[in-house]
Amino acid sequence: MDETRIQDRGGAGEPALESLSEKPPTEERAIRGGIRSPLAHDSGGKHVSGAARYADDDPELPGTLQITIAMSERAHARIAGMDLDAVRSAPGVVAVLTAADIPGQNDYSPVFGDDPIFPVDTVDYVGQPLFAVAAETEAAARAAAKLARIEYEELPAAIGIDDAIAFADQAGADLLPAHEMKLGDAGAALDTAPRRVKARVEVGGQDHFYLEGQIAYAIPQEDGDVLVRSSTQHPSE
């Protein structure tokens, strides 16, 4: 990489920083927001016109198997038993995959290494994946997944913000290590602000309203490779 000059989008060069770790100069400018403004999404036209290409638009190859995921119905519980015999013997089922079938590391978290693909002993939230069913049709996979017999032993569950804070205090540590990001001196800005407002706001979990359906299509390749086309911006998911 040439560190002497950095090209911007227009092609004009600017002197590079002496080192890539050096902080760029700060610049004071007015904040331009879009609240209550009818701003169009960059890809909005393609999405509403049908021009956007989604993973689910690709034709399926002959022999494609459909996979569905069975999910936990408990917020926090120990798995006392999981009988999948009826699932495996259901019509159209080709394979049933659990944590025991994962040859590598049973984790898909992007940072902390704490998100198993399938649970081994306990479940930590409603909707946590338990196992996968591969069948000849989607309907067969969904029907088979419902035949599983799962036995749970309920454990205490923190299902609200205050409950989670209290649980972390009792345990002596937060669930995840704290990660603090700062830009500027917030304390000094508050001290010199002409007006200050103090309030408390609580919101639930938020997800984008995706127009593309959730799908991943895996195609075996030569030399043991697998080509995956997925509707995600996070390839490891």
Secondary structure, 3 states (H helix, E strand, C coil): CCCCEEECCCCCEEECCCCCCCCCCCCCCCCCCCCCCCCCCCCHHHHHHCCCCCHHHCCCCCCCCEEEEEECCCCCEEEEEEECHHHHCCCCEEEEECHHHCCCCCCCCCCCCCCCCCCCCEECCCCCEEEEEEECCHHHHHHHHCCCEEEEEECCCCCCHHHHHHHHHHHCCCCCCCCCCCCCCHHHHHHHCCCCCCCCCCCCCCCCCCCCCCCEEEEECHHHCEEEEECCCCCCC
